[in-house]
Amino acid sequence: MIKKQQKWIAMLVVLTFVWLMQVSTMPVSAAGTTEQVSSAGAEQGPDYLEAIGQKAAPAAKKSILPYILIGVGVLAVTAAVLFLVVLKNYDITGTWLMTYGTGSTDTYTFVGDKKTGTYTTTGGLCKGTYAVDGKDVTITWTGWTGGWHIAIFSWVLTGEFDGKDKMGGTYLESSIFGDTSGTWTAVKQ
């Protein structure tokens, strides 16, 4: 889900909450009241208030409407949080065009499920494993299919998704020549 939609849903949740707070504080009319109060109406005698005061006032009934509205609001907020945070799954499987900070590119094909699996690069030359945890991505090199690059000991790309079809981060390559690091980005093909 793009950030624009997340902002609209968050604004809707906030406005719904404010509306529910407003509705829950509104006064409820007394049950059984049919009289209209008017200052311009007919005047009553001096004993009118005493006679009214002696009548037993009916017990005020509490409305359950505010409780229902607050419950619906809590459910809406919970559903929005689940939708925006918990249920968001990123799918790395498929073909991605990787671009390194140096400007070089390579095509990675990820095979497995949304959480773990393997990858190979263009022509099946490089292979390794991947792991996805929420937005976080770790891509680890396990070797060359041709076996001709014995100088490299390890190669790890770490980063995160920036939308469903973009990800990026940093890499660290250790070899007999020392450590090399840089940035990488990837776009799903």
Secondary structure, DSSP 8 states (H G I E B T S, - for coil): --HHHHHHHHHHHHHHHHHHHHHHTS----TT------TTS----TTHHHHHHHS--------SHHHHHHHHHHHHHHHHHIIIIIT------EEEEEEETTS-EEEEEEEE-SSEEEEEEGGG-EEEEEEEETTEEEEEEEEESS---TTEEEEEEEEEESSTTEEEEEEEEEETTEEEEEEEEEEE-
